[in-house]
């Protein structure tokens, strides 16, 4: 049996692993590791530029590469 150090994986790799292990008992360890990670992006509604920051965060999460903004 092979053991994988989940702490060495980034969030995208962990999410991909979740899909591979779906329906198996091993998926619990991946969920546990994801729960220990702090949120990458925190945007407060009191931020005056919250709308632009939310848009950037969403594009980043979806892997959309942004061009130069005017």
mmJSON file of the N, C-alpha and C atoms, coordinates in Angstrom:
{"data_MODEL":{"atom_site":{
"group_PDB":["ATOM","ATOM","ATOM","ATOM","ATOM","ATOM","ATOM","ATOM","ATOM","ATOM","ATOM","ATOM","ATOM","ATOM","ATOM","ATOM","ATOM","ATOM","ATOM","ATOM","ATOM","ATOM","ATOM","ATOM","ATOM","ATOM","ATOM","ATOM","ATOM","ATOM","ATOM","ATOM","ATOM","ATOM","ATOM","ATOM","ATOM","ATOM","ATOM","ATOM","ATOM","ATOM","ATOM","ATOM","ATOM","ATOM","ATOM","ATOM","ATOM","ATOM","ATOM","ATOM","ATOM","ATOM","ATOM","ATOM","ATOM","ATOM","ATOM","ATOM","ATOM","ATOM","ATOM","ATOM","ATOM","ATOM","ATOM","ATOM","ATOM","ATOM","ATOM","ATOM","ATOM","ATOM","ATOM","ATOM","ATOM","ATOM","ATOM","ATOM","ATOM","ATOM","ATOM","ATOM","ATOM","ATOM","ATOM","ATOM","ATOM","ATOM","ATOM","ATOM","ATOM","ATOM","ATOM","ATOM","ATOM","ATOM","ATOM","ATOM","ATOM","ATOM","ATOM","ATOM","ATOM","ATOM","ATOM","ATOM","ATOM","ATOM","ATOM","ATOM","ATOM","ATOM","ATOM","ATOM","ATOM","ATOM","ATOM","ATOM","ATOM","ATOM","ATOM","ATOM","ATOM","ATOM","ATOM","ATOM","ATOM","ATOM","ATOM","ATOM","ATOM","ATOM","ATOM","ATOM","ATOM","ATOM","ATOM","ATOM","ATOM","ATOM","ATOM","ATOM","ATOM","ATOM","ATOM","ATOM","ATOM","ATOM","ATOM","ATOM","ATOM","ATOM","ATOM","ATOM","ATOM","ATOM","ATOM","ATOM","ATOM","ATOM","ATOM","ATOM","ATOM","ATOM","ATOM","ATOM","ATOM","ATOM","ATOM","ATOM","ATOM","ATOM","ATOM","ATOM","ATOM","ATOM","ATOM","ATOM","ATOM","ATOM","ATOM","ATOM","ATOM","ATOM","ATOM","ATOM","ATOM","ATOM","ATOM","ATOM","ATOM","ATOM","ATOM","ATOM","ATOM","ATOM","ATOM","ATOM","ATOM","ATOM","ATOM","ATOM","ATOM","ATOM","ATOM","ATOM","ATOM","ATOM"],
"id":[1,2,3,4,5,6,7,8,9,10,11,12,13,14,15,16,17,18,19,20,21,22,23,24,25,26,27,28,29,30,31,32,33,34,35,36,37,38,39,40,41,42,43,44,45,46,47,48,49,50,51,52,53,54,55,56,57,58,59,60,61,62,63,64,65,66,67,68,69,70,71,72,73,74,75,76,77,78,79,80,81,82,83,84,85,86,87,88,89,90,91,92,93,94,95,96,97,98,99,100,101,102,103,104,105,106,107,108,109,110,111,112,113,114,115,116,117,118,119,120,121,122,123,124,125,126,127,128,129,130,131,132,133,134,135,136,137,138,139,140,141,142,143,144,145,146,147,148,149,150,151,152,153,154,155,156,157,158,159,160,161,162,163,164,165,166,167,168,169,170,171,172,173,174,175,176,177,178,179,180,181,182,183,184,185,186,187,188,189,190,191,192,193,194,195,196,197,198,199,200,201,202,203,204,205,206,207,208,209,210],
"type_symbol":["N","C","C","N","C","C","N","C","C","N","C","C","N","C","C","N","C","C","N","C","C","N","C","C","N","C","C","N","C","C","N","C","C","N","C","C","N","C","C","N","C","C","N","C","C","N","C","C","N","C","C","N","C","C","N","C","C","N","C","C","N","C","C","N","C","C","N","C","C","N","C","C","N","C","C","N","C","C","N","C","C","N","C","C","N","C","C","N","C","C","N","C","C","N","C","C","N","C","C","N","C","C","N","C","C","N","C","C","N","C","C","N","C","C","N","C","C","N","C","C","N","C","C","N","C","C","N","C","C","N","C","C","N","C","C","N","C","C","N","C","C","N","C","C","N","C","C","N","C","C","N","C","C","N","C","C","N","C","C","N","C","C","N","C","C","N","C","C","N","C","C","N","C","C","N","C","C","N","C","C","N","C","C","N","C","C","N","C","C","N","C","C","N","C","C","N","C","C","N","C","C","N","C","C","N","C","C","N","C","C"],
"label_atom_id":["N","CA","C","N","CA","C","N","CA","C","N","CA","C","N","CA","C","N","CA","C","N","CA","C","N","CA","C","N","CA","C","N","CA","C","N","CA","C","N","CA","C","N","CA","C","N","CA","C","N","CA","C","N","CA","C","N","CA","C","N","CA","C","N","CA","C","N","CA","C","N","CA","C","N","CA","C","N","CA","C","N","CA","C","N","CA","C","N","CA","C","N","CA","C","N","CA","C","N","CA","C","N","CA","C","N","CA","C","N","CA","C","N","CA","C","N","CA","C","N","CA","C","N","CA","C","N","CA","C","N","CA","C","N","CA","C","N","CA","C","N","CA","C","N","CA","C","N","CA","C","N","CA","C","N","CA","C","N","CA","C","N","CA","C","N","CA","C","N","CA","C","N","CA","C","N","CA","C","N","CA","C","N","CA","C","N","CA","C","N","CA","C","N","CA","C","N","CA","C","N","CA","C","N","CA","C","N","CA","C","N","CA","C","N","CA","C","N","CA","C","N","CA","C","N","CA","C","N","CA","C","N","CA","C","N","CA","C","N","CA","C","N","CA","C"],
"label_alt_id":[null,null,null,null,null,null,null,null,null,null,null,null,null,null,null,null,null,null,null,null,null,null,null,null,null,null,null,null,null,null,null,null,null,null,null,null,null,null,null,null,null,null,null,null,null,null,null,null,null,null,null,null,null,null,null,null,null,null,null,null,null,null,null,null,null,null,null,null,null,null,null,null,null,null,null,null,null,null,null,null,null,null,null,null,null,null,null,null,null,null,null,null,null,null,null,null,null,null,null,null,null,null,null,null,null,null,null,null,null,null,null,null,null,null,null,null,null,null,null,null,null,null,null,null,null,null,null,null,null,null,null,null,null,null,null,null,null,null,null,null,null,null,null,null,null,null,null,null,null,null,null,null,null,null,null,null,null,null,null,null,null,null,null,null,null,null,null,null,null,null,null,null,null,null,null,null,null,null,null,null,null,null,null,null,null,null,null,null,null,null,null,null,null,null,null,null,null,null,null,null,null,null,null,null,null,null,null,null,null,null],
"label_comp_id":["UNK","UNK","UNK","UNK","UNK","UNK","UNK","UNK","UNK","UNK","UNK","UNK","UNK","UNK","UNK","UNK","UNK","UNK","UNK","UNK","UNK","UNK","UNK","UNK","UNK","UNK","UNK","UNK","UNK","UNK","UNK","UNK","UNK","UNK","UNK","UNK","UNK","UNK","UNK","UNK","UNK","UNK","UNK","UNK","UNK","UNK","UNK","UNK","UNK","UNK","UNK","UNK","UNK","UNK","UNK","UNK","UNK","UNK","UNK","UNK","UNK","UNK","UNK","UNK","UNK","UNK","UNK","UNK","UNK","UNK","UNK","UNK","UNK","UNK","UNK","UNK","UNK","UNK","UNK","UNK","UNK","UNK","UNK","UNK","UNK","UNK","UNK","UNK","UNK","UNK","UNK","UNK","UNK","UNK","UNK","UNK","UNK","UNK","UNK","UNK","UNK","UNK","UNK","UNK","UNK","UNK","UNK","UNK","UNK","UNK","UNK","UNK","UNK","UNK","UNK","UNK","UNK","UNK","UNK","UNK","UNK","UNK","UNK","UNK","UNK","UNK","UNK","UNK","UNK","UNK","UNK","UNK","UNK","UNK","UNK","UNK","UNK","UNK","UNK","UNK","UNK","UNK","UNK","UNK","UNK","UNK","UNK","UNK","UNK","UNK","UNK","UNK","UNK","UNK","UNK","UNK","UNK","UNK","UNK","UNK","UNK","UNK","UNK","UNK","UNK","UNK","UNK","UNK","UNK","UNK","UNK","UNK","UNK","UNK","UNK","UNK","UNK","UNK","UNK","UNK","UNK","UNK","UNK","UNK","UNK","UNK","UNK","UNK","UNK","UNK","UNK","UNK","UNK","UNK","UNK","UNK","UNK","UNK","UNK","UNK","UNK","UNK","UNK","UNK","UNK","UNK","UNK","UNK","UNK","UNK"],
"label_asym_id":["A","A","A","A","A","A","A","A","A","A","A","A","A","A","A","A","A","A","A","A","A","A","A","A","A","A","A","A","A","A","A","A","A","A","A","A","A","A","A","A","A","A","A","A","A","A","A","A","A","A","A","A","A","A","A","A","A","A","A","A","A","A","A","A","A","A","A","A","A","A","A","A","A","A","A","A","A","A","A","A","A","A","A","A","A","A","A","A","A","A","A","A","A","A","A","A","A","A","A","A","A","A","A","A","A","A","A","A","A","A","A","A","A","A","A","A","A","A","A","A","A","A","A","A","A","A","A","A","A","A","A","A","A","A","A","A","A","A","A","A","A","A","A","A","A","A","A","A","A","A","A","A","A","A","A","A","A","A","A","A","A","A","A","A","A","A","A","A","A","A","A","A","A","A","A","A","A","A","A","A","A","A","A","A","A","A","A","A","A","A","A","A","A","A","A","A","A","A","A","A","A","A","A","A","A","A","A","A","A","A"],
"label_entity_id":["1","1","1","1","1","1","1","1","1","1","1","1","1","1","1","1","1","1","1","1","1","1","1","1","1","1","1","1","1","1","1","1","1","1","1","1","1","1","1","1","1","1","1","1","1","1","1","1","1","1","1","1","1","1","1","1","1","1","1","1","1","1","1","1","1","1","1","1","1","1","1","1","1","1","1","1","1","1","1","1","1","1","1","1","1","1","1","1","1","1","1","1","1","1","1","1","1","1","1","1","1","1","1","1","1","1","1","1","1","1","1","1","1","1","1","1","1","1","1","1","1","1","1","1","1","1","1","1","1","1","1","1","1","1","1","1","1","1","1","1","1","1","1","1","1","1","1","1","1","1","1","1","1","1","1","1","1","1","1","1","1","1","1","1","1","1","1","1","1","1","1","1","1","1","1","1","1","1","1","1","1","1","1","1","1","1","1","1","1","1","1","1","1","1","1","1","1","1","1","1","1","1","1","1","1","1","1","1","1","1"],
"label_seq_id":[1,1,1,2,2,2,3,3,3,4,4,4,5,5,5,6,6,6,7,7,7,8,8,8,9,9,9,10,10,10,11,11,11,12,12,12,13,13,13,14,14,14,15,15,15,16,16,16,17,17,17,18,18,18,19,19,19,20,20,20,21,21,21,22,22,22,23,23,23,24,24,24,25,25,25,26,26,26,27,27,27,28,28,28,29,29,29,30,30,30,31,31,31,32,32,32,33,33,33,34,34,34,35,35,35,36,36,36,37,37,37,38,38,38,39,39,39,40,40,40,41,41,41,42,42,42,43,43,43,44,44,44,45,45,45,46,46,46,47,47,47,48,48,48,49,49,49,50,50,50,51,51,51,52,52,52,53,53,53,54,54,54,55,55,55,56,56,56,57,57,57,58,58,58,59,59,59,60,60,60,61,61,61,62,62,62,63,63,63,64,64,64,65,65,65,66,66,66,67,67,67,68,68,68,69,69,69,70,70,70],
"pdbx_PDB_ins_code":[null,null,null,null,null,null,null,null,null,null,null,null,null,null,null,null,null,null,null,null,null,null,null,null,null,null,null,null,null,null,null,null,null,null,null,null,null,null,null,null,null,null,null,null,null,null,null,null,null,null,null,null,null,null,null,null,null,null,null,null,null,null,null,null,null,null,null,null,null,null,null,null,null,null,null,null,null,null,null,null,null,null,null,null,null,null,null,null,null,null,null,null,null,null,null,null,null,null,null,null,null,null,null,null,null,null,null,null,null,null,null,null,null,null,null,null,null,null,null,null,null,null,null,null,null,null,null,null,null,null,null,null,null,null,null,null,null,null,null,null,null,null,null,null,null,null,null,null,null,null,null,null,null,null,null,null,null,null,null,null,null,null,null,null,null,null,null,null,null,null,null,null,null,null,null,null,null,null,null,null,null,null,null,null,null,null,null,null,null,null,null,null,null,null,null,null,null,null,null,null,null,null,null,null,null,null,null,null,null,null],
"Cartn_x":[0.854,0.0,0.899,0.556,1.316,0.689,1.546,1.073,1.49,0.604,0.855,0.813,1.81,1.832,0.916,-0.274,-1.261,-0.852,-0.002,0.416,1.282,1.847,2.7,1.898,0.597,-0.236,-0.887,-1.082,-1.807,-3.313,-4.095,-5.546,-6.12,-5.632,-6.134,-5.83,-4.645,-4.281,-5.154,-5.465,-6.333,-7.735,-8.242,-9.584,-9.617,-8.571,-8.485,-8.455,-7.722,-7.634,-8.99,-9.77,-11.112,-11.944,-11.867,-12.645,-12.14,-10.842,-10.283,-10.674,-10.767,-11.044,-12.513,-13.351,-14.783,-15.371,-16.082,-16.737,-15.861,-14.631,-13.744,-13.479,-13.085,-12.777,-11.583,-10.711,-9.513,-9.843,-11.031,-11.407,-11.509,-11.756,-11.877,-10.595,-9.45,-8.169,-7.971,-8.435,-8.305,-9.205,-10.425,-11.325,-10.719,-10.128,-9.498,-8.387,-7.562,-6.463,-6.997,-8.044,-8.623,-9.175,-9.753,-10.301,-9.221,-7.997,-6.926,-6.339,-6.64,-6.089,-6.911,-6.225,-6.936,-7.477,-8.54,-9.075,-8.021,-7.918,-6.921,-7.306,-8.574,-9.03,-10.102,-9.895,-10.927,-11.225,-12.447,-12.88,-14.023,-13.876,-14.913,-15.808,-17.072,-18.026,-17.7,-16.986,-16.615,-15.465,-14.825,-13.753,-14.364,-13.868,-14.468,-14.332,-13.371,-13.173,-13.584,-14.577,-14.955,-15.436,-16.12,-16.659,-15.531,-14.523,-13.388,-12.571,-12.374,-11.607,-12.32,-13.633,-14.408,-14.3,-14.381,-14.25,-12.875,-11.822,-10.461,-10.328,-10.879,-10.787,-11.52,-12.671,-13.437,-12.679,-12.109,-11.33,-10.119,-9.482,-8.324,-8.741,-9.849,-10.327,-10.713,-11.219,-11.628,-10.481,-9.335,-8.172,-8.199,-8.981,-9.055,-7.893,-7.073,-5.918,-6.376,-6.074,-6.471,-5.403,-5.86,-4.946,-4.692,-3.967,-3.702,-4.983,-5.232,-6.432,-6.114,-7.074,-6.866,-6.996],
"Cartn_y":[-1.175,0.0,1.236,2.218,3.448,4.52,5.284,6.387,7.688,8.662,9.954,11.03,11.907,13.023,14.119,14.219,15.171,16.619,16.862,18.236,18.8,17.936,18.407,18.778,18.515,18.805,20.176,20.852,22.121,21.834,22.893,22.73,22.075,22.477,21.882,20.388,20.009,18.599,17.805,18.406,17.726,17.544,18.549,18.445,17.372,17.304,16.256,14.877,14.784,13.521,13.122,14.111,13.82,13.077,13.531,12.888,11.475,11.276,9.944,8.958,9.474,8.603,8.581,9.243,9.337,7.943,7.827,6.568,5.579,5.979,5.089,5.68,4.866,5.391,6.346,6.25,7.093,8.565,8.858,10.247,11.062,10.409,11.115,11.859,11.261,11.902,13.163,13.142,14.312,15.437,15.094,16.107,16.707,15.874,16.374,17.357,17.042,17.924,19.247,19.207,20.443,21.322,20.703,21.474,22.175,21.668,22.292,23.515,23.662,24.778,26.034,27.16,28.418,28.864,29.64,30.131,30.972,30.779,31.511,32.968,33.209,34.552,34.962,36.103,36.642,38.066,38.295,39.621,40.044,41.194,41.709,42.672,42.66,43.541,45.005,45.283,46.662,47.162,46.27,46.652,47.505,48.726,49.597,49.038,48.144,47.571,46.091,45.726,44.327,43.693,44.459,43.885,43.454,44.324,43.971,42.839,42.873,41.824,40.475,40.48,39.249,38.695,39.584,39.166,38.54,39.164,38.634,37.277,37.147,35.897,34.771,35.082,34.084,33.633,34.58,34.227,33.382,33.722,32.96,31.535,31.421,30.099,29.229,29.858,29.103,28.885,29.472,29.299,30.153,31.212,32.118,33.079,33.121,34.009,35.385,36.368,37.735,38.424,39.178,40.003,41.297,42.177,43.457,44.264,44.862,45.687,47.11,47.807,49.206,50.107],
"Cartn_z":[0.0,0.0,0.0,-0.798,-0.898,-0.021,0.678,1.508,0.857,0.89,0.274,1.347,1.357,2.3,1.753,2.295,1.796,2.024,3.012,3.287,2.173,1.346,0.256,-0.993,-0.988,-2.145,-2.018,-3.153,-3.106,-3.18,-3.072,-2.997,-4.255,-5.423,-6.666,-6.73,-6.291,-6.292,-5.327,-4.178,-3.211,-3.767,-4.459,-5.035,-6.12,-6.937,-7.959,-7.3,-6.195,-5.47,-4.883,-4.447,-3.935,-4.971,-6.218,-7.286,-7.558,-7.471,-7.711,-6.609,-5.381,-4.238,-3.838,-4.604,-4.294,-4.044,-2.931,-2.591,-1.846,-1.527,-0.783,0.601,1.549,2.886,2.892,1.9,1.846,1.639,1.138,0.866,2.164,3.273,4.557,4.929,4.658,4.979,4.139,2.902,2.029,2.539,2.931,3.505,4.774,5.598,6.827,6.501,5.53,5.149,4.611,3.794,3.264,4.381,5.409,6.531,7.337,7.313,8.09,7.388,6.123,5.35,5.574,5.664,5.826,4.469,4.477,3.201,2.484,1.183,0.414,0.227,0.08,-0.248,0.758,1.352,2.23,1.789,1.421,0.97,1.878,2.465,3.357,2.585,2.888,2.216,2.49,3.584,3.903,3.028,2.286,1.365,0.249,0.05,-0.967,-2.385,-2.604,-3.93,-3.941,-3.127,-2.963,-4.257,-5.09,-6.323,-7.264,-7.438,-8.295,-7.689,-6.373,-5.709,-5.8,-5.697,-5.826,-7.238,-8.223,-9.615,-9.864,-9.356,-9.516,-8.838,-7.626,-6.878,-7.614,-8.18,-8.914,-10.156,-10.884,-12.072,-11.697,-10.59,-10.138,-9.757,-9.048,-8.616,-9.81,-10.861,-12.044,-13.015,-12.71,-13.574,-14.823,-14.797,-15.934,-15.83,-16.864,-16.856,-17.285,-16.451,-16.747,-17.576,-18.574,-19.345,-18.595,-19.194,-18.555,-18.53,-17.39,-17.256,-17.554,-18.158,-18.529,-17.33],
"occupancy":[1.0,1.0,1.0,1.0,1.0,1.0,1.0,1.0,1.0,1.0,1.0,1.0,1.0,1.0,1.0,1.0,1.0,1.0,1.0,1.0,1.0,1.0,1.0,1.0,1.0,1.0,1.0,1.0,1.0,1.0,1.0,1.0,1.0,1.0,1.0,1.0,1.0,1.0,1.0,1.0,1.0,1.0,1.0,1.0,1.0,1.0,1.0,1.0,1.0,1.0,1.0,1.0,1.0,1.0,1.0,1.0,1.0,1.0,1.0,1.0,1.0,1.0,1.0,1.0,1.0,1.0,1.0,1.0,1.0,1.0,1.0,1.0,1.0,1.0,1.0,1.0,1.0,1.0,1.0,1.0,1.0,1.0,1.0,1.0,1.0,1.0,1.0,1.0,1.0,1.0,1.0,1.0,1.0,1.0,1.0,1.0,1.0,1.0,1.0,1.0,1.0,1.0,1.0,1.0,1.0,1.0,1.0,1.0,1.0,1.0,1.0,1.0,1.0,1.0,1.0,1.0,1.0,1.0,1.0,1.0,1.0,1.0,1.0,1.0,1.0,1.0,1.0,1.0,1.0,1.0,1.0,1.0,1.0,1.0,1.0,1.0,1.0,1.0,1.0,1.0,1.0,1.0,1.0,1.0,1.0,1.0,1.0,1.0,1.0,1.0,1.0,1.0,1.0,1.0,1.0,1.0,1.0,1.0,1.0,1.0,1.0,1.0,1.0,1.0,1.0,1.0,1.0,1.0,1.0,1.0,1.0,1.0,1.0,1.0,1.0,1.0,1.0,1.0,1.0,1.0,1.0,1.0,1.0,1.0,1.0,1.0,1.0,1.0,1.0,1.0,1.0,1.0,1.0,1.0,1.0,1.0,1.0,1.0,1.0,1.0,1.0,1.0,1.0,1.0,1.0,1.0,1.0,1.0,1.0,1.0],
"B_iso_or_equiv":[0.0,0.0,0.0,0.0,0.0,0.0,0.0,0.0,0.0,0.0,0.0,0.0,0.0,0.0,0.0,0.0,0.0,0.0,0.0,0.0,0.0,0.0,0.0,0.0,0.0,0.0,0.0,0.0,0.0,0.0,0.0,0.0,0.0,0.0,0.0,0.0,0.0,0.0,0.0,0.0,0.0,0.0,0.0,0.0,0.0,0.0,0.0,0.0,0.0,0.0,0.0,0.0,0.0,0.0,0.0,0.0,0.0,0.0,0.0,0.0,0.0,0.0,0.0,0.0,0.0,0.0,0.0,0.0,0.0,0.0,0.0,0.0,0.0,0.0,0.0,0.0,0.0,0.0,0.0,0.0,0.0,0.0,0.0,0.0,0.0,0.0,0.0,0.0,0.0,0.0,0.0,0.0,0.0,0.0,0.0,0.0,0.0,0.0,0.0,0.0,0.0,0.0,0.0,0.0,0.0,0.0,0.0,0.0,0.0,0.0,0.0,0.0,0.0,0.0,0.0,0.0,0.0,0.0,0.0,0.0,0.0,0.0,0.0,0.0,0.0,0.0,0.0,0.0,0.0,0.0,0.0,0.0,0.0,0.0,0.0,0.0,0.0,0.0,0.0,0.0,0.0,0.0,0.0,0.0,0.0,0.0,0.0,0.0,0.0,0.0,0.0,0.0,0.0,0.0,0.0,0.0,0.0,0.0,0.0,0.0,0.0,0.0,0.0,0.0,0.0,0.0,0.0,0.0,0.0,0.0,0.0,0.0,0.0,0.0,0.0,0.0,0.0,0.0,0.0,0.0,0.0,0.0,0.0,0.0,0.0,0.0,0.0,0.0,0.0,0.0,0.0,0.0,0.0,0.0,0.0,0.0,0.0,0.0,0.0,0.0,0.0,0.0,0.0,0.0,0.0,0.0,0.0,0.0,0.0,0.0],
"pdbx_formal_charge":[null,null,null,null,null,null,null,null,null,null,null,null,null,null,null,null,null,null,null,null,null,null,null,null,null,null,null,null,null,null,null,null,null,null,null,null,null,null,null,null,null,null,null,null,null,null,null,null,null,null,null,null,null,null,null,null,null,null,null,null,null,null,null,null,null,null,null,null,null,null,null,null,null,null,null,null,null,null,null,null,null,null,null,null,null,null,null,null,null,null,null,null,null,null,null,null,null,null,null,null,null,null,null,null,null,null,null,null,null,null,null,null,null,null,null,null,null,null,null,null,null,null,null,null,null,null,null,null,null,null,null,null,null,null,null,null,null,null,null,null,null,null,null,null,null,null,null,null,null,null,null,null,null,null,null,null,null,null,null,null,null,null,null,null,null,null,null,null,null,null,null,null,null,null,null,null,null,null,null,null,null,null,null,null,null,null,null,null,null,null,null,null,null,null,null,null,null,null,null,null,null,null,null,null,null,null,null,null,null,null],
"auth_seq_id":[1,1,1,2,2,2,3,3,3,4,4,4,5,5,5,6,6,6,7,7,7,8,8,8,9,9,9,10,10,10,11,11,11,12,12,12,13,13,13,14,14,14,15,15,15,16,16,16,17,17,17,18,18,18,19,19,19,20,20,20,21,21,21,22,22,22,23,23,23,24,24,24,25,25,25,26,26,26,27,27,27,28,28,28,29,29,29,30,30,30,31,31,31,32,32,32,33,33,33,34,34,34,35,35,35,36,36,36,37,37,37,38,38,38,39,39,39,40,40,40,41,41,41,42,42,42,43,43,43,44,44,44,45,45,45,46,46,46,47,47,47,48,48,48,49,49,49,50,50,50,51,51,51,52,52,52,53,53,53,54,54,54,55,55,55,56,56,56,57,57,57,58,58,58,59,59,59,60,60,60,61,61,61,62,62,62,63,63,63,64,64,64,65,65,65,66,66,66,67,67,67,68,68,68,69,69,69,70,70,70],
"auth_comp_id":["UNK","UNK","UNK","UNK","UNK","UNK","UNK","UNK","UNK","UNK","UNK","UNK","UNK","UNK","UNK","UNK","UNK","UNK","UNK","UNK","UNK","UNK","UNK","UNK","UNK","UNK","UNK","UNK","UNK","UNK","UNK","UNK","UNK","UNK","UNK","UNK","UNK","UNK","UNK","UNK","UNK","UNK","UNK","UNK","UNK","UNK","UNK","UNK","UNK","UNK","UNK","UNK","UNK","UNK","UNK","UNK","UNK","UNK","UNK","UNK","UNK","UNK","UNK","UNK","UNK","UNK","UNK","UNK","UNK","UNK","UNK","UNK","UNK","UNK","UNK","UNK","UNK","UNK","UNK","UNK","UNK","UNK","UNK","UNK","UNK","UNK","UNK","UNK","UNK","UNK","UNK","UNK","UNK","UNK","UNK","UNK","UNK","UNK","UNK","UNK","UNK","UNK","UNK","UNK","UNK","UNK","UNK","UNK","UNK","UNK","UNK","UNK","UNK","UNK","UNK","UNK","UNK","UNK","UNK","UNK","UNK","UNK","UNK","UNK","UNK","UNK","UNK","UNK","UNK","UNK","UNK","UNK","UNK","UNK","UNK","UNK","UNK","UNK","UNK","UNK","UNK","UNK","UNK","UNK","UNK","UNK","UNK","UNK","UNK","UNK","UNK","UNK","UNK","UNK","UNK","UNK","UNK","UNK","UNK","UNK","UNK","UNK","UNK","UNK","UNK","UNK","UNK","UNK","UNK","UNK","UNK","UNK","UNK","UNK","UNK","UNK","UNK","UNK","UNK","UNK","UNK","UNK","UNK","UNK","UNK","UNK","UNK","UNK","UNK","UNK","UNK","UNK","UNK","UNK","UNK","UNK","UNK","UNK","UNK","UNK","UNK","UNK","UNK","UNK","UNK","UNK","UNK","UNK","UNK","UNK"],
"auth_asym_id":["A","A","A","A","A","A","A","A","A","A","A","A","A","A","A","A","A","A","A","A","A","A","A","A","A","A","A","A","A","A","A","A","A","A","A","A","A","A","A","A","A","A","A","A","A","A","A","A","A","A","A","A","A","A","A","A","A","A","A","A","A","A","A","A","A","A","A","A","A","A","A","A","A","A","A","A","A","A","A","A","A","A","A","A","A","A","A","A","A","A","A","A","A","A","A","A","A","A","A","A","A","A","A","A","A","A","A","A","A","A","A","A","A","A","A","A","A","A","A","A","A","A","A","A","A","A","A","A","A","A","A","A","A","A","A","A","A","A","A","A","A","A","A","A","A","A","A","A","A","A","A","A","A","A","A","A","A","A","A","A","A","A","A","A","A","A","A","A","A","A","A","A","A","A","A","A","A","A","A","A","A","A","A","A","A","A","A","A","A","A","A","A","A","A","A","A","A","A","A","A","A","A","A","A","A","A","A","A","A","A"],
"auth_atom_id":["N","CA","C","N","CA","C","N","CA","C","N","CA","C","N","CA","C","N","CA","C","N","CA","C","N","CA","C","N","CA","C","N","CA","C","N","CA","C","N","CA","C","N","CA","C","N","CA","C","N","CA","C","N","CA","C","N","CA","C","N","CA","C","N","CA","C","N","CA","C","N","CA","C","N","CA","C","N","CA","C","N","CA","C","N","CA","C","N","CA","C","N","CA","C","N","CA","C","N","CA","C","N","CA","C","N","CA","C","N","CA","C","N","CA","C","N","CA","C","N","CA","C","N","CA","C","N","CA","C","N","CA","C","N","CA","C","N","CA","C","N","CA","C","N","CA","C","N","CA","C","N","CA","C","N","CA","C","N","CA","C","N","CA","C","N","CA","C","N","CA","C","N","CA","C","N","CA","C","N","CA","C","N","CA","C","N","CA","C","N","CA","C","N","CA","C","N","CA","C","N","CA","C","N","CA","C","N","CA","C","N","CA","C","N","CA","C","N","CA","C","N","CA","C","N","CA","C","N","CA","C","N","CA","C","N","CA","C","N","CA","C","N","CA","C"],
"pdbx_PDB_model_num":[1,1,1,1,1,1,1,1,1,1,1,1,1,1,1,1,1,1,1,1,1,1,1,1,1,1,1,1,1,1,1,1,1,1,1,1,1,1,1,1,1,1,1,1,1,1,1,1,1,1,1,1,1,1,1,1,1,1,1,1,1,1,1,1,1,1,1,1,1,1,1,1,1,1,1,1,1,1,1,1,1,1,1,1,1,1,1,1,1,1,1,1,1,1,1,1,1,1,1,1,1,1,1,1,1,1,1,1,1,1,1,1,1,1,1,1,1,1,1,1,1,1,1,1,1,1,1,1,1,1,1,1,1,1,1,1,1,1,1,1,1,1,1,1,1,1,1,1,1,1,1,1,1,1,1,1,1,1,1,1,1,1,1,1,1,1,1,1,1,1,1,1,1,1,1,1,1,1,1,1,1,1,1,1,1,1,1,1,1,1,1,1,1,1,1,1,1,1,1,1,1,1,1,1,1,1,1,1,1,1]
}}}
